[in-house]
Amino acid sequence: MGQFALVLQSQQYTKGIADDGSDDNKVDFSPILTRSRALQSGSSISPQTPATPTPVRPSQAALARSPGGMDIDDLDEFSPSTSSVDQPSPMTGEAARQESKIKSEQEVVFSLVLLKRSVCNPYGQATRISWHPHQDVFVAKNRNGEKTFVAIVDTVMRVQDSMRSPSFGETKKVLRYAALNGAPIKAQEACQMAAKIAQHPPENLQEMRVKNLTARETWFAQDKNEVYIMVGTYKADYVDYISHRRAKLSFAEVQEYGPYTTDNWRLMEELGAIILAYALQQADAK
């Protein structure tokens, strides 16, 4: 089993320890300095265009479906009919709250990173990809260059010999659907996506405007022992909107795939193939 024995041990540990009731807020809105300056001058605070958390439109049943193809960039391949494994529905409500008992979120961070590293390390070009268990900070600013909000992510993906960080990871010590249909976690991830795009807009943004192209943001999330693949799609108008440039109202759409429960080896085998395919794709990207 080698390194995968460590992955299994880590995931089993993540599933079983007790919660201390705390949770870190990773999105910081409305900087104090901005509010203070406005109050001292006696002026009202001009409303900022919010980077609105993206609604997830699919039904609960659709959320449990799995992308069947290995090319994560091809949404047409994400057909549930091609998936080789039947996926469970996410645990919800009181059952999820009772299951959501982990002492430290860092356990989930390292479990997710270890899983990704173990899948990618043995395979050629995938070794150009590195997964890091440290927090990156993304800052969204208004048209005057003032901070509007800050979002912190738990893990980052790096490409060797490149400045690119094509993906991030988000972890929670509770299950996604423990409350409010997963709304708090989804809202946080949408803000993280928005801040990342605002700070690092697509290099072909002008081409997106001219040709009405769609860009894609992909990240992996682990909520206790459930792993999700998140794919956000957006147009150039959305980049301008969250960057407080003149633009028509535009939203990103986020599709959720999962859960891949870590105690189901068939689901983990499928998830590993998807992670590897995504890593190879990013390693080959220019």
WOFEN-V941526 format. One record per backbone hydrogen bond with DSSP energy under -1.0 kcal/mol. NH is the residue of the N-H (numbers start at 1). CO is the residue of the C=O. If there is no record, write none. Layout:
NH/CO ; NH/CO
This chain:
4/1 ; 5/2 ; 7/3 ; 8/4 ; 9/5 ; 10/6 ; 11/7 ; 12/8 ; 13/9 ; 14/10 ; 15/11 ; 17/13 ; 28/150 ; 30/148 ; 35/31 ; 36/32 ; 37/33 ; 38/34 ; 39/35 ; 40/36 ; 41/37 ; 43/38 ; 52/50 ; 63/59 ; 65/62 ; 69/77 ; 72/70 ; 74/71 ; 77/74 ; 78/75 ; 79/77 ; 82/79 ; 93/177 ; 96/92 ; 97/93 ; 98/94 ; 99/95 ; 100/96 ; 101/99 ; 109/105 ; 110/106 ; 111/107 ; 112/108 ; 113/109 ; 114/110 ; 115/111 ; 116/112 ; 117/113 ; 118/114 ; 119/115 ; 120/116 ; 121/117 ; 123/120 ; 126/123 ; 127/124 ; 128/125 ; 129/126 ; 130/158 ; 132/156 ; 138/151 ; 140/149 ; 142/146 ; 145/142 ; 148/140 ; 149/140 ; 150/28 ; 151/138 ; 152/26 ; 153/136 ; 154/169 ; 155/169 ; 156/132 ; 157/167 ; 158/130 ; 159/164 ; 160/128 ; 162/159 ; 169/155 ; 170/220 ; 172/222 ; 178/175 ; 182/179 ; 183/180 ; 186/182 ; 187/183 ; 188/184 ; 189/185 ; 190/186 ; 191/187 ; 192/188 ; 193/189 ; 194/190 ; 195/191 ; 196/192 ; 197/193 ; 198/194 ; 199/195 ; 200/196 ; 205/202 ; 208/204 ; 209/205 ; 210/206 ; 211/207 ; 212/208 ; 213/208 ; 215/234 ; 217/232 ; 219/230 ; 220/168 ; 221/228 ; 222/170 ; 223/226 ; 224/172 ; 226/223 ; 227/260 ; 228/221 ; 229/257 ; 230/219 ; 231/255 ; 232/217 ; 233/253 ; 234/215 ; 239/235 ; 240/236 ; 241/237 ; 242/238 ; 243/239 ; 244/241 ; 245/240 ; 253/233 ; 255/231 ; 257/229 ; 258/65 ; 260/227 ; 262/225 ; 264/261 ; 268/264 ; 269/265 ; 270/266 ; 271/267 ; 272/268 ; 273/269 ; 274/270 ; 275/271 ; 276/272 ; 277/273 ; 278/274 ; 279/275 ; 280/276 ; 281/277 ; 282/278 ; 283/279 ; 284/280
